[in-house]
Amino acid sequence: MYMEDRIKLSVLGFSFNQTQSGTYGLVLAEEDGLRRLMVVIGTPEAQSIAFKLQGSIPPRPLTHDLFQMLLSQFAILLLEVNIYKYENGVFFSKMIFRQGSEIIEIESRTSDAIAIALRTKSPVFTTEAIMQDQAVVFDESTASENSLEDERDNLALDYSLLNKEELESLLKDAIDGEDYELASLLRDELLRKKGRSY
């Protein structure tokens, strides 16, 4: 069940380098390392992850929130997510659950597994082989003690992912939290969306 040479990953944010329309690059960082893994995900999963990374609550529970609530109600613990294979441009993942004394493995899309892992604060792992084949190396010359945090801050969320209702909810949160720089970005995106829909 558990892989040898496992690499623990943390979610940094989104890359603006879109490889195809309607998809986004989710950047995962090797903990205590310089390698970065990019997983291409669809818009709904990107929206779900963006909400969690931003610490905002959507107007209504998203599918991944519902999944988390079900896990909690039935006392099921997500032990970890394993990104165990890369084939034909697709990452394959398993979610490892525990209910009582029973351990259950479920195959999952990587985007869904990560969205749920963020909500349950569960670790995400991959293999050394996948990192060697697919990861890119972060520029070591610019690395500092706070480089992971700095990099996370620089991977700003693409707010064009969100619909008007979601943007309005984030805007209210930003104003309530007196984050006026974020509020300005969200307001501009709302105006762009309103302009496009007319």
Secondary structure, DSSP 8 states (H G I E B T S, - for coil): ---SSEEEEEEEEEES--SSTTEEEEEEEETTSSEEEEEEEEHHHHHHHHHHHHT---SS--HHHHHHHHHHHTTEEEEEEEEEEEETTEEEEEEEEEETTEEEEEEEEHHHHHHHHHHHT--EEEEHHHHHHH-EE--GGG--TTHHHHHHHHS---GGGS-HHHHHHHHHHHHHTT-HHHHHHHHHHHHHHHHHT-
